[in-house]
Amino acid sequence: MKKEEKAQWSYTEIIIIAVVFSVFAIRVVPRYTKANPESRIGELIDGLLEMRTQLDLYRAQHEGSCPVDSFESFQTALTTKIGRCCPHVKKIPANPFNNLNTVRFDGEPAGIGKAAGWRLDTKTGLFQADDSVAHAGL
């Protein structure tokens, strides 16, 4: 019977393996740990599309009106089942650039005050990002 041979690693082999893993980690890990600007733009556009679509649906179901007395009434109207109408959204999405899910109505143009995540123009129905002037144009 042969004796089982145990694998023995030299210091050089261990150092080479450690370097390979380190290079791999340096290249791959940042892609999964940080939200890069492109993914945040994607999240912003997704939030805008979701809210614009659901606001259009809400207006169609409620004779063109939209609750704009306060953010609380706006949020309740969109997240609560009213009669036969299902909730339009589970929650107001957060703007990924300022992490705010609040909506302000009218006043200064979008991106100027930066006091909310979103801005709704009650006259035109335009729903915009409120974190910067550049994002307000999306």
Secondary structure, DSSP 8 states (H G I E B T S, - for coil): ----------HHHHHHHHHHHHHHHHHHHHHHHS--HHHHHHHHHHHHHHHHHHHHHHHHHTTT----S-HHHHHHHHHS-BTTB--S-SS----TTT----EEESSS-TTTS--SSEEE-TTT--EEE-S-HHHHT-
